[in-house]
Amino acid sequence: VDFNRTSGEFALLSEVVHFGKNGLLPLKHRIRNAPIVEEQLLFLSKGARLNATLFGERHPDLACVLRFDTTHREMWLMAQLTARMGLHHTLRKTLKGKGVNVAFMTWDPPSELVGRESELISDMPRILTSLCEDSGMLAFGHNDFTTDNAYFFADPDGKLSFGAFDWQQSCVNNVGQEWAWNLHFLPPEFLSEHEPEFIAHILKTYEEFGVHIPRARFVQAYVLGAVQMFVFGGGGLQLLLSDLNRRGIFQGLVPNDPRCQGQSGFDAETLEKVVGAEMTRRTFTNCCNIMRRHDFVRHWDRWKQAGGKLVWEDAAPTSSASGRKAWQQPLDAQELSTPPTAGAIEDQRLVRARALRVRKRTLLVKHLQC
């Protein structure tokens, strides 16, 4: 089922998208089905092209589209509450302080984070907000490009293509954070093997559409952006695994457990929890790997030393050689220093609320044929 939060409408996708018929391939699940490099590269190409087409916070088509730090506030609060109850146990590979089925706990967090859990939980919303304040890295995106949010088909030339649904998380976001989220649902071994190729492909696609982002700048945003799932998944694992442990299932659970395929005899509710545990094992393991590979602790400490502001190690992203358009230019000092009045803020909220539904639909029609 897909849900439009703006309109309050639900859609049963199997009634709209006829998977396995009329040239459409069967629906794939992000956990139950193994990833294919060709499919992932297609996601990267189309997603990066969408970013590049609608790049820059001041793009005129994005005037009524909300930013990630506005759309995800409630989720961050829930993640913080969950993490305060369990992240410290997850980092130490225990189930509420007890050693239970450690073989399932494939994550390896940076050792410097152990003991700093409360500090990181508190900083998580501010880190993500500071990423959204970096206007040179912002673009419109889907923010949940995974195989079970897509339908695949062969185009007239016989090449694999796809369309995407589940746009409820689409917003303006830092592209590094968006791709950290999109990629960390992959099997950890698969992402570790292909991550350099995937990042290079994203940046190459941006270049083809006139947006240059230095790799180091992208990776800094990518690793800092991993903090959201690190906090959310690290806390959520304790709830999921505790429930499965009470059912007598967790003790026998293994990574990539074949019972996730549905041939387990579990009832629907139990199967959903088993699949959820495997998914969160993957996302948390990937977050830990990303944080170790790209030195999260160093970037976090530099962020803290700068008073909660990003400290980049290279030049800012640029657009094509013809120069930036007016909406791609950074805000000038006057714009930054003049506070809006309370009335202006309320007017802006009303205008955005009225126009958001129409604008998002216009965007999809206008740009998602790429």
Secondary structure, 3 states (H helix, E strand, C coil): CEEECCCCEEECHHHHCCCCCCCECCCCCCCCCCCCHHHHHHHHHHHHHHHHHCECCCCHHHCCCCEHHHHCHHHHHHHHHHHHHHHHHHHCCCECCECCCHHHCCCCCCHHHCCCHHHHHHHHHHHHHHHHCCHHHEEEECCCCCHHHEEEEECCCCCEEEEECCCCCCEEEEHHHHHHHHHCCCCHHHHHHHHHHHHHHHHHHHHHCCCECCHHHHHHHHHHHCHHHHHHHHHHHHHHHHHHHHCCCHHHCCCCCHHHHCCCCCCHHHHHHHHHHHHHHHHHHHHHHHHHHCCHHHHHHHHHHCCCCCCCCCCCCECCCCCCCHHHCCCCHHHHHCCCCHHHHHHHHHHHHHHHHHHHHHHHHHHCCC
